């Protein structure tokens, strides 16, 4: 159950960090930030950052149990 709760937190972390780094023109190196297009909206995204953020939130929730 903690993993399901951690996924939105990983998404929020990814969106904020990718927005800050991507809007400055950087690709983030290992983060490989790219401009995603969903329907009519464009936003900055990074799958490695999403997995790392979700894993971090998941581990913090498991520790708090």
PDB file of N, H, CA, C and O in Angstrom:
ATOM      1  N   UNK A   1       0.816  -1.197   0.000  1.00  0.00           N
ATOM      2  CA  UNK A   1       0.000   0.000   0.000  1.00  0.00           C
ATOM      3  C   UNK A   1       0.866   1.270   0.000  1.00  0.00           C
ATOM      4  O   UNK A   1       0.501   2.293  -0.579  1.00  0.00           O
ATOM      5  N   UNK A   2       2.022   1.170   0.667  1.00  0.00           N
ATOM      6  H   UNK A   2       2.318   0.338   1.137  1.00  0.00           H
ATOM      7  CA  UNK A   2       2.905   2.340   0.722  1.00  0.00           C
ATOM      8  C   UNK A   2       3.411   2.722  -0.665  1.00  0.00           C
ATOM      9  O   UNK A   2       3.616   3.900  -0.958  1.00  0.00           O
ATOM     10  N   UNK A   3       3.612   1.711  -1.519  1.00  0.00           N
ATOM     11  H   UNK A   3       3.445   0.754  -1.281  1.00  0.00           H
ATOM     12  CA  UNK A   3       4.099   2.004  -2.869  1.00  0.00           C
ATOM     13  C   UNK A   3       3.081   2.828  -3.654  1.00  0.00           C
ATOM     14  O   UNK A   3       3.455   3.746  -4.383  1.00  0.00           O
ATOM     15  N   UNK A   4       1.810   2.506  -3.507  1.00  0.00           N
ATOM     16  H   UNK A   4       1.506   1.760  -2.914  1.00  0.00           H
ATOM     17  CA  UNK A   4       0.755   3.254  -4.203  1.00  0.00           C
ATOM     18  C   UNK A   4       0.706   4.693  -3.692  1.00  0.00           C
ATOM     19  O   UNK A   4       0.474   5.618  -4.469  1.00  0.00           O
ATOM     20  N   UNK A   5       0.922   4.884  -2.403  1.00  0.00           N
ATOM     21  H   UNK A   5       1.111   4.132  -1.771  1.00  0.00           H
ATOM     22  CA  UNK A   5       0.952   6.236  -1.834  1.00  0.00           C
ATOM     23  C   UNK A   5       2.197   7.001  -2.268  1.00  0.00           C
ATOM     24  O   UNK A   5       2.166   8.227  -2.367  1.00  0.00           O
ATOM     25  N   UNK A   6       3.288   6.292  -2.525  1.00  0.00           N
ATOM     26  H   UNK A   6       3.313   5.296  -2.445  1.00  0.00           H
ATOM     27  CA  UNK A   6       4.550   6.938  -2.878  1.00  0.00           C
ATOM     28  C   UNK A   6       4.582   7.412  -4.327  1.00  0.00           C
ATOM     29  O   UNK A   6       5.319   8.344  -4.650  1.00  0.00           O
ATOM     30  N   UNK A   7       3.801   6.793  -5.203  1.00  0.00           N
ATOM     31  H   UNK A   7       3.202   6.036  -4.941  1.00  0.00           H
ATOM     32  CA  UNK A   7       3.844   7.170  -6.624  1.00  0.00           C
ATOM     33  C   UNK A   7       3.432   8.622  -6.886  1.00  0.00           C
ATOM     34  O   UNK A   7       4.118   9.298  -7.653  1.00  0.00           O
ATOM     35  N   UNK A   8       2.346   9.141  -6.290  1.00  0.00           N
ATOM     36  H   UNK A   8       1.788   8.592  -5.667  1.00  0.00           H
ATOM     37  CA  UNK A   8       2.045  10.567  -6.524  1.00  0.00           C
ATOM     38  C   UNK A   8       3.123  11.491  -5.970  1.00  0.00           C
ATOM     39  O   UNK A   8       3.404  12.538  -6.554  1.00  0.00           O
ATOM     40  N   UNK A   9       3.729  11.110  -4.845  1.00  0.00           N
ATOM     41  H   UNK A   9       3.501  10.260  -4.371  1.00  0.00           H
ATOM     42  CA  UNK A   9       4.797  11.938  -4.288  1.00  0.00           C
ATOM     43  C   UNK A   9       6.019  11.949  -5.199  1.00  0.00           C
ATOM     44  O   UNK A   9       6.662  12.987  -5.363  1.00  0.00           O
ATOM     45  N   UNK A  10       6.342  10.809  -5.789  1.00  0.00           N
ATOM     46  H   UNK A  10       5.821   9.966  -5.656  1.00  0.00           H
ATOM     47  CA  UNK A  10       7.436  10.752  -6.761  1.00  0.00           C
ATOM     48  C   UNK A  10       7.127  11.578  -7.995  1.00  0.00           C
ATOM     49  O   UNK A  10       8.021  12.204  -8.564  1.00  0.00           O
ATOM     50  N   UNK A  11       5.852  11.585  -8.419  1.00  0.00           N
ATOM     51  H   UNK A  11       5.126  11.076  -7.957  1.00  0.00           H
ATOM     52  CA  UNK A  11       5.438  12.398  -9.564  1.00  0.00           C
ATOM     53  C   UNK A  11       5.546  13.889  -9.292  1.00  0.00           C
ATOM     54  O   UNK A  11       5.979  14.659 -10.148  1.00  0.00           O
ATOM     55  N   UNK A  12       5.150  14.282  -8.101  1.00  0.00           N
ATOM     56  H   UNK A  12       4.798  13.656  -7.405  1.00  0.00           H
ATOM     57  CA  UNK A  12       5.241  15.705  -7.736  1.00  0.00           C
ATOM     58  C   UNK A  12       6.697  16.142  -7.671  1.00  0.00           C
ATOM     59  O   UNK A  12       7.056  17.203  -8.184  1.00  0.00           O
ATOM     60  N   UNK A  13       7.537  15.322  -7.039  1.00  0.00           N
ATOM     61  H   UNK A  13       7.245  14.461  -6.623  1.00  0.00           H
ATOM     62  CA  UNK A  13       8.964  15.643  -6.966  1.00  0.00           C
ATOM     63  C   UNK A  13       9.571  15.752  -8.357  1.00  0.00           C
ATOM     64  O   UNK A  13      10.332  16.678  -8.637  1.00  0.00           O
ATOM     65  N   UNK A  14       9.235  14.812  -9.223  1.00  0.00           N
ATOM     66  H   UNK A  14       8.616  14.060  -8.995  1.00  0.00           H
ATOM     67  CA  UNK A  14       9.748  14.823 -10.593  1.00  0.00           C
ATOM     68  C   UNK A  14       9.295  16.065 -11.342  1.00  0.00           C
ATOM     69  O   UNK A  14      10.098  16.716 -12.011  1.00  0.00           O
ATOM     70  N   UNK A  15       8.018  16.396 -11.233  1.00  0.00           N
ATOM     71  H   UNK A  15       7.366  15.868 -10.689  1.00  0.00           H
ATOM     72  CA  UNK A  15       7.494  17.554 -11.944  1.00  0.00           C
ATOM     73  C   UNK A  15       8.197  18.832 -11.509  1.00  0.00           C
ATOM     74  O   UNK A  15       8.583  19.641 -12.352  1.00  0.00           O
ATOM     75  N   UNK A  16       8.370  19.025 -10.207  1.00  0.00           N
ATOM     76  H   UNK A  16       8.056  18.367  -9.521  1.00  0.00           H
ATOM     77  CA  UNK A  16       8.984  20.258  -9.698  1.00  0.00           C
ATOM     78  C   UNK A  16      10.455  20.348 -10.087  1.00  0.00           C
ATOM     79  O   UNK A  16      10.899  21.379 -10.594  1.00  0.00           O
ATOM     80  N   UNK A  17      11.218  19.277  -9.855  1.00  0.00           N
ATOM     81  H   UNK A  17      10.858  18.440  -9.443  1.00  0.00           H
ATOM     82  CA  UNK A  17      12.656  19.309 -10.155  1.00  0.00           C
ATOM     83  C   UNK A  17      12.893  19.419 -11.659  1.00  0.00           C
ATOM     84  O   UNK A  17      13.750  20.188 -12.095  1.00  0.00           O
ATOM     85  N   UNK A  18      12.141  18.658 -12.455  1.00  0.00           N
ATOM     86  H   UNK A  18      11.445  18.034 -12.101  1.00  0.00           H
ATOM     87  CA  UNK A  18      12.308  18.718 -13.910  1.00  0.00           C
ATOM     88  C   UNK A  18      11.905  20.084 -14.452  1.00  0.00           C
ATOM     89  O   UNK A  18      12.522  20.580 -15.394  1.00  0.00           O
ATOM     90  N   UNK A  19      10.886  20.695 -13.874  1.00  0.00           N
ATOM     91  H   UNK A  19      10.384  20.292 -13.108  1.00  0.00           H
ATOM     92  CA  UNK A  19      10.488  22.038 -14.301  1.00  0.00           C
ATOM     93  C   UNK A  19      11.592  23.047 -14.047  1.00  0.00           C
ATOM     94  O   UNK A  19      11.888  23.880 -14.903  1.00  0.00           O
ATOM     95  N   UNK A  20      12.201  22.975 -12.877  1.00  0.00           N
ATOM     96  H   UNK A  20      11.961  22.298 -12.181  1.00  0.00           H
ATOM     97  CA  UNK A  20      13.262  23.922 -12.530  1.00  0.00           C
ATOM     98  C   UNK A  20      14.486  23.714 -13.413  1.00  0.00           C
ATOM     99  O   UNK A  20      15.023  24.676 -13.963  1.00  0.00           O
ATOM    100  N   UNK A  21      14.928  22.476 -13.552  1.00  0.00           N
ATOM    101  H   UNK A  21      14.492  21.695 -13.105  1.00  0.00           H
ATOM    102  CA  UNK A  21      16.138  22.200 -14.332  1.00  0.00           C
ATOM    103  C   UNK A  21      15.874  22.347 -15.827  1.00  0.00           C
ATOM    104  O   UNK A  21      16.683  22.942 -16.540  1.00  0.00           O
ATOM    105  N   UNK A  22      14.757  21.814 -16.309  1.00  0.00           N
ATOM    106  H   UNK A  22      14.101  21.330 -15.730  1.00  0.00           H
ATOM    107  CA  UNK A  22      14.459  21.846 -17.741  1.00  0.00           C
ATOM    108  C   UNK A  22      14.192  23.238 -18.277  1.00  0.00           C
ATOM    109  O   UNK A  22      14.551  23.544 -19.414  1.00  0.00           O
ATOM    110  N   UNK A  23      13.566  24.084 -17.475  1.00  0.00           N
ATOM    111  H   UNK A  23      13.274  23.836 -16.551  1.00  0.00           H
ATOM    112  CA  UNK A  23      13.262  25.429 -17.952  1.00  0.00           C
ATOM    113  C   UNK A  23      14.514  26.289 -18.090  1.00  0.00           C
ATOM    114  O   UNK A  23      14.486  27.324 -18.756  1.00  0.00           O
ATOM    115  N   UNK A  24      15.611  25.867 -17.463  1.00  0.00           N
ATOM    116  H   UNK A  24      15.634  25.026 -16.922  1.00  0.00           H
ATOM    117  CA  UNK A  24      16.872  26.593 -17.584  1.00  0.00           C
ATOM    118  C   UNK A  24      17.672  26.140 -18.795  1.00  0.00           C
ATOM    119  O   UNK A  24      18.747  26.680 -19.058  1.00  0.00           O
ATOM    120  N   UNK A  25      17.167  25.155 -19.540  1.00  0.00           N
ATOM    121  H   UNK A  25      16.294  24.717 -19.326  1.00  0.00           H
ATOM    122  CA  UNK A  25      17.835  24.705 -20.750  1.00  0.00           C
ATOM    123  C   UNK A  25      18.758  23.524 -20.550  1.00  0.00           C
ATOM    124  O   UNK A  25      19.413  23.089 -21.496  1.00  0.00           O
ATOM    125  N   UNK A  26      18.825  22.994 -19.338  1.00  0.00           N
ATOM    126  H   UNK A  26      18.292  23.347 -18.569  1.00  0.00           H
ATOM    127  CA  UNK A  26      19.695  21.864 -19.060  1.00  0.00           C
ATOM    128  C   UNK A  26      18.947  20.548 -19.267  1.00  0.00           C
ATOM    129  O   UNK A  26      17.726  20.491 -19.116  1.00  0.00           O
ATOM    130  N   UNK A  27      19.683  19.493 -19.612  1.00  0.00           N
ATOM    131  H   UNK A  27      20.674  19.539 -19.734  1.00  0.00           H
ATOM    132  CA  UNK A  27      19.090  18.161 -19.774  1.00  0.00           C
ATOM    133  C   UNK A  27      19.210  17.351 -18.490  1.00  0.00           C
ATOM    134  O   UNK A  27      18.616  16.278 -18.386  1.00  0.00           O
ATOM    135  N   UNK A  28      19.964  17.838 -17.514  1.00  0.00           N
ATOM    136  H   UNK A  28      20.447  18.709 -17.599  1.00  0.00           H
ATOM    137  CA  UNK A  28      20.087  17.162 -16.238  1.00  0.00           C
ATOM    138  C   UNK A  28      21.048  15.987 -16.234  1.00  0.00           C
ATOM    139  O   UNK A  28      21.088  15.247 -15.251  1.00  0.00           O
ATOM    140  N   UNK A  29      21.815  15.787 -17.281  1.00  0.00           N
ATOM    141  H   UNK A  29      21.782  16.388 -18.079  1.00  0.00           H
ATOM    142  CA  UNK A  29      22.782  14.696 -17.324  1.00  0.00           C
ATOM    143  C   UNK A  29      22.112  13.343 -17.216  1.00  0.00           C
ATOM    144  O   UNK A  29      21.348  12.952 -18.098  1.00  0.00           O
ATOM    145  N   UNK A  30      22.395  12.619 -16.130  1.00  0.00           N
ATOM    146  H   UNK A  30      23.016  12.937 -15.413  1.00  0.00           H
ATOM    147  CA  UNK A  30      21.841  11.290 -15.911  1.00  0.00           C
ATOM    148  C   UNK A  30      20.312  11.315 -15.804  1.00  0.00           C
ATOM    149  O   UNK A  30      19.656  10.314 -16.094  1.00  0.00           O
ATOM    150  N   UNK A  31      19.749  12.439 -15.393  1.00  0.00           N
ATOM    151  H   UNK A  31      20.281  13.251 -15.156  1.00  0.00           H
ATOM    152  CA  UNK A  31      18.294  12.531 -15.228  1.00  0.00           C
ATOM    153  C   UNK A  31      17.557  12.498 -16.559  1.00  0.00           C
ATOM    154  O   UNK A  31      16.375  12.156 -16.599  1.00  0.00           O
ATOM    155  N   UNK A  32      18.223  12.843 -17.633  1.00  0.00           N
ATOM    156  H   UNK A  32      19.183  13.122 -17.601  1.00  0.00           H
ATOM    157  CA  UNK A  32      17.662  12.894 -18.993  1.00  0.00           C
ATOM    158  C   UNK A  32      16.267  13.520 -19.025  1.00  0.00           C
ATOM    159  O   UNK A  32      15.283  12.881 -19.399  1.00  0.00           O
ATOM    160  N   UNK A  33      16.217  14.760 -18.630  1.00  0.00           N
ATOM    161  H   UNK A  33      17.016  15.279 -18.326  1.00  0.00           H
ATOM    162  CA  UNK A  33      14.963  15.519 -18.604  1.00  0.00           C
ATOM    163  C   UNK A  33      14.580  15.873 -20.035  1.00  0.00           C
ATOM    164  O   UNK A  33      15.418  16.316 -20.820  1.00  0.00           O
ATOM    165  N   UNK A  34      13.322  15.678 -20.361  1.00  0.00           N
ATOM    166  H   UNK A  34      12.641  15.318 -19.723  1.00  0.00           H
ATOM    167  CA  UNK A  34      12.834  15.980 -21.701  1.00  0.00           C
ATOM    168  C   UNK A  34      11.488  16.680 -21.602  1.00  0.00           C
ATOM    169  O   UNK A  34      10.815  16.619 -20.573  1.00  0.00           O
ATOM    170  N   UNK A  35      11.110  17.339 -22.677  1.00  0.00           N
ATOM    171  H   UNK A  35      11.657  17.388 -23.512  1.00  0.00           H
ATOM    172  CA  UNK A  35       9.837  18.042 -22.728  1.00  0.00           C
ATOM    173  C   UNK A  35       8.783  17.078 -23.259  1.00  0.00           C
ATOM    174  O   UNK A  35       8.832  16.676 -24.421  1.00  0.00           O
ATOM    175  N   UNK A  36       7.833  16.709 -22.409  1.00  0.00           N
ATOM    176  H   UNK A  36       7.793  17.035 -21.464  1.00  0.00           H
ATOM    177  CA  UNK A  36       6.783  15.760 -22.767  1.00  0.00           C
ATOM    178  C   UNK A  36       5.561  16.521 -23.263  1.00  0.00           C
ATOM    179  O   UNK A  36       5.301  17.651 -22.850  1.00  0.00           O
ATOM    180  N   UNK A  37       4.823  15.883 -24.150  1.00  0.00           N
ATOM    181  H   UNK A  37       5.034  14.965 -24.486  1.00  0.00           H
ATOM    182  CA  UNK A  37       3.623  16.489 -24.710  1.00  0.00           C
ATOM    183  C   UNK A  37       2.454  15.525 -24.498  1.00  0.00           C
ATOM    184  O   UNK A  37       2.442  14.420 -25.041  1.00  0.00           O
ATOM    185  N   UNK A  38       1.479  15.955 -23.709  1.00  0.00           N
ATOM    186  H   UNK A  38       1.488  16.852 -23.268  1.00  0.00           H
ATOM    187  CA  UNK A  38       0.302  15.137 -23.454  1.00  0.00           C
ATOM    188  C   UNK A  38      -0.927  15.956 -23.815  1.00  0.00           C
ATOM    189  O   UNK A  38      -1.216  16.984 -23.201  1.00  0.00           O
ATOM    190  N   UNK A  39      -1.639  15.478 -24.820  1.00  0.00           N
ATOM    191  H   UNK A  39      -1.404  14.643 -25.318  1.00  0.00           H
ATOM    192  CA  UNK A  39      -2.773  16.193 -25.396  1.00  0.00           C
ATOM    193  C   UNK A  39      -2.308  17.575 -25.855  1.00  0.00           C
ATOM    194  O   UNK A  39      -1.513  17.672 -26.790  1.00  0.00           O
ATOM    195  N   UNK A  40      -2.788  18.646 -25.217  1.00  0.00           N
ATOM    196  H   UNK A  40      -3.434  18.567 -24.458  1.00  0.00           H
ATOM    197  CA  UNK A  40      -2.386  19.994 -25.625  1.00  0.00           C
ATOM    198  C   UNK A  40      -1.410  20.622 -24.641  1.00  0.00           C
ATOM    199  O   UNK A  40      -1.069  21.797 -24.779  1.00  0.00           O
ATOM    200  N   UNK A  41      -0.959  19.866 -23.659  1.00  0.00           N
ATOM    201  H   UNK A  41      -1.236  18.912 -23.547  1.00  0.00           H
ATOM    202  CA  UNK A  41      -0.099  20.408 -22.610  1.00  0.00           C
ATOM    203  C   UNK A  41       1.322  19.893 -22.788  1.00  0.00           C
ATOM    204  O   UNK A  41       1.542  18.746 -23.177  1.00  0.00           O
ATOM    205  N   UNK A  42       2.278  20.762 -22.494  1.00  0.00           N
ATOM    206  H   UNK A  42       2.099  21.694 -22.177  1.00  0.00           H
ATOM    207  CA  UNK A  42       3.684  20.397 -22.515  1.00  0.00           C
ATOM    208  C   UNK A  42       4.251  20.605 -21.125  1.00  0.00           C
ATOM    209  O   UNK A  42       3.949  21.597 -20.462  1.00  0.00           O
ATOM    210  N   UNK A  43       5.071  19.671 -20.689  1.00  0.00           N
ATOM    211  H   UNK A  43       5.317  18.865 -21.227  1.00  0.00           H
ATOM    212  CA  UNK A  43       5.701  19.785 -19.385  1.00  0.00           C
ATOM    213  C   UNK A  43       7.028  19.044 -19.418  1.00  0.00           C
ATOM    214  O   UNK A  43       7.265  18.228 -20.309  1.00  0.00           O
ATOM    215  N   UNK A  44       7.887  19.322 -18.457  1.00  0.00           N
ATOM    216  H   UNK A  44       7.694  19.985 -17.733  1.00  0.00           H
ATOM    217  CA  UNK A  44       9.192  18.687 -18.359  1.00  0.00           C
ATOM    218  C   UNK A  44       9.044  17.413 -17.540  1.00  0.00           C
ATOM    219  O   UNK A  44       8.327  17.401 -16.540  1.00  0.00           O
ATOM    220  N   UNK A  45       9.724  16.327 -17.958  1.00  0.00           N
ATOM    221  H   UNK A  45      10.307  16.337 -18.771  1.00  0.00           H
ATOM    222  CA  UNK A  45       9.598  15.047 -17.277  1.00  0.00           C
ATOM    223  C   UNK A  45      10.909  14.289 -17.325  1.00  0.00           C
ATOM    224  O   UNK A  45      11.742  14.527 -18.199  1.00  0.00           O
ATOM    225  N   UNK A  46      11.089  13.375 -16.384  1.00  0.00           N
ATOM    226  H   UNK A  46      10.412  13.181 -15.674  1.00  0.00           H
ATOM    227  CA  UNK A  46      12.276  12.530 -16.320  1.00  0.00           C
ATOM    228  C   UNK A  46      11.897  11.200 -15.664  1.00  0.00           C
ATOM    229  O   UNK A  46      11.517  11.165 -14.494  1.00  0.00           O
ATOM    230  N   UNK A  47      12.001  10.113 -16.422  1.00  0.00           N
ATOM    231  H   UNK A  47      12.309  10.141 -17.372  1.00  0.00           H
ATOM    232  CA  UNK A  47      11.675   8.804 -15.862  1.00  0.00           C
ATOM    233  C   UNK A  47      12.664   8.365 -14.792  1.00  0.00           C
ATOM    234  O   UNK A  47      12.229   7.839 -13.768  1.00  0.00           O
ATOM    235  N   UNK A  48      13.983   8.552 -14.969  1.00  0.00           N
ATOM    236  H   UNK A  48      14.337   8.979 -15.801  1.00  0.00           H
ATOM    237  CA  UNK A  48      14.893   8.156 -13.881  1.00  0.00           C
ATOM    238  C   UNK A  48      14.616   8.915 -12.582  1.00  0.00           C
ATOM    239  O   UNK A  48      14.695   8.342 -11.496  1.00  0.00           O
ATOM    240  N   UNK A  49      14.295  10.188 -12.697  1.00  0.00           N
ATOM    241  H   UNK A  49      14.231  10.653 -13.579  1.00  0.00           H
ATOM    242  CA  UNK A  49      13.979  10.980 -11.508  1.00  0.00           C
ATOM    243  C   UNK A  49      12.671  10.514 -10.879  1.00  0.00           C
ATOM    244  O   UNK A  49      12.548  10.510  -9.654  1.00  0.00           O
ATOM    245  N   UNK A  50      11.691  10.122 -11.696  1.00  0.00           N
ATOM    246  H   UNK A  50      11.792  10.126 -12.691  1.00  0.00           H
ATOM    247  CA  UNK A  50      10.430   9.613 -11.160  1.00  0.00           C
ATOM    248  C   UNK A  50      10.654   8.324 -10.370  1.00  0.00           C
ATOM    249  O   UNK A  50      10.120   8.167  -9.272  1.00  0.00           O
ATOM    250  N   UNK A  51      11.446   7.399 -10.928  1.00  0.00           N
ATOM    251  H   UNK A  51      11.880   7.526 -11.820  1.00  0.00           H
ATOM    252  CA  UNK A  51      11.702   6.138 -10.221  1.00  0.00           C
ATOM    253  C   UNK A  51      12.492   6.377  -8.938  1.00  0.00           C
ATOM    254  O   UNK A  51      12.214   5.748  -7.917  1.00  0.00           O
ATOM    255  N   UNK A  52      13.466   7.272  -8.976  1.00  0.00           N
ATOM    256  H   UNK A  52      13.692   7.783  -9.805  1.00  0.00           H
ATOM    257  CA  UNK A  52      14.255   7.570  -7.773  1.00  0.00           C
ATOM    258  C   UNK A  52      13.393   8.263  -6.713  1.00  0.00           C
ATOM    259  O   UNK A  52      13.484   7.934  -5.530  1.00  0.00           O
ATOM    260  N   UNK A  53      12.569   9.208  -7.126  1.00  0.00           N
ATOM    261  H   UNK A  53      12.495   9.476  -8.087  1.00  0.00           H
ATOM    262  CA  UNK A  53      11.699   9.906  -6.177  1.00  0.00           C
ATOM    263  C   UNK A  53      10.648   8.993  -5.571  1.00  0.00           C
ATOM    264  O   UNK A  53      10.345   9.088  -4.382  1.00  0.00           O
ATOM    265  N   UNK A  54      10.091   8.106  -6.394  1.00  0.00           N
ATOM    266  H   UNK A  54      10.337   8.029  -7.360  1.00  0.00           H
ATOM    267  CA  UNK A  54       9.116   7.148  -5.884  1.00  0.00           C
ATOM    268  C   UNK A  54       9.774   6.178  -4.916  1.00  0.00           C
ATOM    269  O   UNK A  54       9.207   5.863  -3.870  1.00  0.00           O
ATOM    270  N   UNK A  55      10.956   5.706  -5.252  1.00  0.00           N
ATOM    271  H   UNK A  55      11.418   5.962  -6.101  1.00  0.00           H
ATOM    272  CA  UNK A  55      11.686   4.811  -4.353  1.00  0.00           C
ATOM    273  C   UNK A  55      12.028   5.478  -3.038  1.00  0.00           C
ATOM    274  O   UNK A  55      11.913   4.859  -1.980  1.00  0.00           O
ATOM    275  N   UNK A  56      12.446   6.732  -3.088  1.00  0.00           N
ATOM    276  H   UNK A  56      12.539   7.235  -3.947  1.00  0.00           H
ATOM    277  CA  UNK A  56      12.765   7.471  -1.871  1.00  0.00           C
ATOM    278  C   UNK A  56      11.534   7.636  -0.991  1.00  0.00           C
ATOM    279  O   UNK A  56      11.599   7.399   0.216  1.00  0.00           O
ATOM    280  N   UNK A  57      10.414   8.040  -1.582  1.00  0.00           N
ATOM    281  H   UNK A  57      10.361   8.232  -2.562  1.00  0.00           H
ATOM    282  CA  UNK A  57       9.175   8.201  -0.809  1.00  0.00           C
ATOM    283  C   UNK A  57       8.705   6.865  -0.245  1.00  0.00           C
ATOM    284  O   UNK A  57       8.207   6.802   0.879  1.00  0.00           O
ATOM    285  N   UNK A  58       8.860   5.810  -1.018  1.00  0.00           N
ATOM    286  H   UNK A  58       9.264   5.861  -1.931  1.00  0.00           H
ATOM    287  CA  UNK A  58       8.446   4.472  -0.572  1.00  0.00           C
ATOM    288  C   UNK A  58       9.271   4.025   0.638  1.00  0.00           C
ATOM    289  O   UNK A  58       8.724   3.510   1.612  1.00  0.00           O
ATOM    290  N   UNK A  59      10.586   4.224   0.569  1.00  0.00           N
ATOM    291  H   UNK A  59      11.031   4.643  -0.223  1.00  0.00           H
ATOM    292  CA  UNK A  59      11.443   3.824   1.682  1.00  0.00           C
ATOM    293  C   UNK A  59      11.150   4.653   2.935  1.00  0.00           C
ATOM    294  O   UNK A  59      11.162   4.115   4.042  1.00  0.00           O
ATOM    295  N   UNK A  60      10.893   5.929   2.779  1.00  0.00           N
ATOM    296  H   UNK A  60      10.884   6.366   1.880  1.00  0.00           H
ATOM    297  CA  UNK A  60      10.558   6.769   3.935  1.00  0.00           C
ATOM    298  C   UNK A  60       9.257   6.304   4.573  1.00  0.00           C
ATOM    299  O   UNK A  60       9.148   6.274   5.799  1.00  0.00           O
ATOM    300  N   UNK A  61       8.272   5.941   3.761  1.00  0.00           N
ATOM    301  H   UNK A  61       8.361   5.965   2.765  1.00  0.00           H
ATOM    302  CA  UNK A  61       7.004   5.444   4.310  1.00  0.00           C
ATOM    303  C   UNK A  61       7.181   4.096   5.008  1.00  0.00           C
ATOM    304  O   UNK A  61       6.548   3.837   6.032  1.00  0.00           O
ATOM    305  N   UNK A  62       8.042   3.238   4.455  1.00  0.00           N
ATOM    306  H   UNK A  62       8.556   3.448   3.624  1.00  0.00           H
ATOM    307  CA  UNK A  62       8.295   1.950   5.105  1.00  0.00           C
ATOM    308  C   UNK A  62       9.009   2.129   6.442  1.00  0.00           C
ATOM    309  O   UNK A  62       8.732   1.403   7.397  1.00  0.00           O
ATOM    310  N   UNK A  63       9.915   3.078   6.511  1.00  0.00           N
ATOM    311  H   UNK A  63      10.140   3.668   5.735  1.00  0.00           H
ATOM    312  CA  UNK A  63      10.639   3.344   7.750  1.00  0.00           C
ATOM    313  C   UNK A  63       9.684   3.870   8.834  1.00  0.00           C
ATOM    314  O   UNK A  63       9.847   3.548  10.011  1.00  0.00           O
ATOM    315  N   UNK A  64       8.700   4.669   8.440  1.00  0.00           N
ATOM    316  H   UNK A  64       8.568   4.930   7.484  1.00  0.00           H
ATOM    317  CA  UNK A  64       7.766   5.260   9.388  1.00  0.00           C
ATOM    318  C   UNK A  64       6.732   4.265   9.911  1.00  0.00           C
ATOM    319  O   UNK A  64       6.027   4.554  10.878  1.00  0.00           O
ATOM    320  N   UNK A  65       6.640   3.114   9.287  1.00  0.00           N
ATOM    321  H   UNK A  65       7.213   2.879   8.502  1.00  0.00           H
ATOM    322  CA  UNK A  65       5.657   2.125   9.713  1.00  0.00           C
ATOM    323  C   UNK A  65       5.873   1.632  11.085  1.00  0.00           C
ATOM    324  O   UNK A  65       5.112   0.793  11.567  1.00  0.00           O
TER     325      UNK A  65
END
